[in-house]
Amino acid sequence: MTPQTLDLRNERCPMALLKVKRWYAVQSFAASLEIYLSDSASVQDIEKYLHRLKYTTATQTLNSGLLIKLKAVRE
């Protein structure tokens, strides 16, 4: 299955987390998700939230730390 993508580079915490929660409420059937963030503070909050939903996460830093790609896969 191709992962769905959320581009939250223009969002800051807590709005990025709220948008992930909103996505999950509508798209909970998705097995994998790629989230693009530029706010490093949002990463920890989003990872904690996704772990509670039984997702595993892998964070990858792109473009010299300016863009964080968070890949979440449902266990």
N, C-alpha and C positions, 0 to 999 in steps of 0.2 A: 504494500500500500504506500502510495506517495504521501509524505508528510504534509500536513497543512502548515501554512505560514502566517504568523502574526508579525507585522512590522510595527514595532513600538518605539522606534528610534526617536520620535518626536515627543514621547511621553516621559514624564518623570514620576517617581514614587510619590504618592500611592496610586496615581492614575494607571500606571502600567499594570500593577497587580489587579486593580479593579477590572481592567479590560480582559485580562486572562481569566478572571472569575466569570465574567460575562460570556466569554467564548465557551468556557466549559459548560455553563448552564444550557447553552444552545447546542453545542457540538460534542457532547460527552461520548459519543460513539467513536470518535476518532482515536486511532491507535497511536499515532505519532504527530508531533507538533514541533515546528521550528519557530523560535521567538527571536527576533532581532531587537537588541536593546543598545542604547548608548549610555544609559544611566546605570552605573555599576551598583548603586544602592538597591535597585529593584531586583537584581539577580538573586540575592539571598532570600528576599521575601517570596519571590516567585518559586524558587526551588523548594522552600519549605512547604508552600501551598501544594505544589505538584507531588511532593513526596507523600503528603497526607492522602492524596488521591491515588496512591499506588503507581505513580509514574517514576521511572528512573530518569535522571538527568545527566547530561554531559555538557559542560560549558567550554566553549572555544572562543578565544580572543582573536579578533581580526583587525586589520588596519591599525597596528601599533597601539592596541588597547582602546581604540575609540568605538569599536563595535563589538558587542558580545553576542555570540550565537549560542542560544540555549536550546539544546535538542532534548525533547521529552518523549519517552516511549512508554506506553502503558504496559505494565507487567502482565 
